[in-house]
Amino acid sequence: RLTEAEPLMQRALKIDEASFGPKHPNVAIRLGNLAALLYATNRFTEAEPLMQRALKIDEANFGPEHPDVARDLSNLAALLYATNRLTEAEPLMQRALKIDEASFGPEHPRVAIYLNNLAQLLTATNRLTEAEPLMQRALKIDEVSFGPEHPNVAIDLNNLAGLLQAINRLTEAEPLMQRALKIDEA
């Protein structure tokens, strides 16, 4: 019911802007929520300036190395990726990954998400040898964090299997696909 949600999100944004001022962290949250809705409805050109503004607000309030900044960077990078602006997306993804590794540690599940996102971008730019270790690392993090039968592990296995398939390492890809399928079926 996205069409019903949008005016409510716009209203919440206006209330927070009036109550807290246009550069308050609550405003950044509202901007991010509205941008996510616009992104979900393929309104990328409307979502991008909201994401840019949320990023600027969070950087000004929390500093350039804060996890909220990493989230904003990741969201903006996803939009750039979706609009095939891969060279613009990559440094944002790398920066988000670096921030979260420093903030949460190199084995945190959020780091695994960012590793996978960056690996997908590298795959899209045919840099498969760079993508593979990122996917393997994400898989290990998720296996330790969630256990070997978790749906996130199945996603990681599927991603890695797809990459191995793309580079014709089919005997390595097949057991990963079978394991992912088994997890999903369970």
Sequence and secondary structure as in RCSB ss.txt:
>XXXX:A:sequence
RLTEAEPLMQRALKIDEASFGPKHPNVAIRLGNLAALLYATNRFTEAEPLMQRALKIDEANFGPEHPDVARDLSN
LAALLYATNRLTEAEPLMQRALKIDEASFGPEHPRVAIYLNNLAQLLTATNRLTEAEPLMQRALKIDEVSFGPEH
PNVAIDLNNLAGLLQAINRLTEAEPLMQRALKIDEA
>XXXX:A:secstr
 HHHHHHHHHHHHHHHHHHH TTSHHHHHHHHHHHHHHHHTT HHHHHHHHHHHHHHHHHHH TT HHHHHHHHH
HHHHHHHTT HHHHHHHHHHHHHHHHHHH TT HHHHHHHHHHHHHHHHTT HHHHHHHHHHHHHHHHHHH TTS
HHHHHHHHHHHHHHHHTT HHHHHHHHHHHHHHHH 
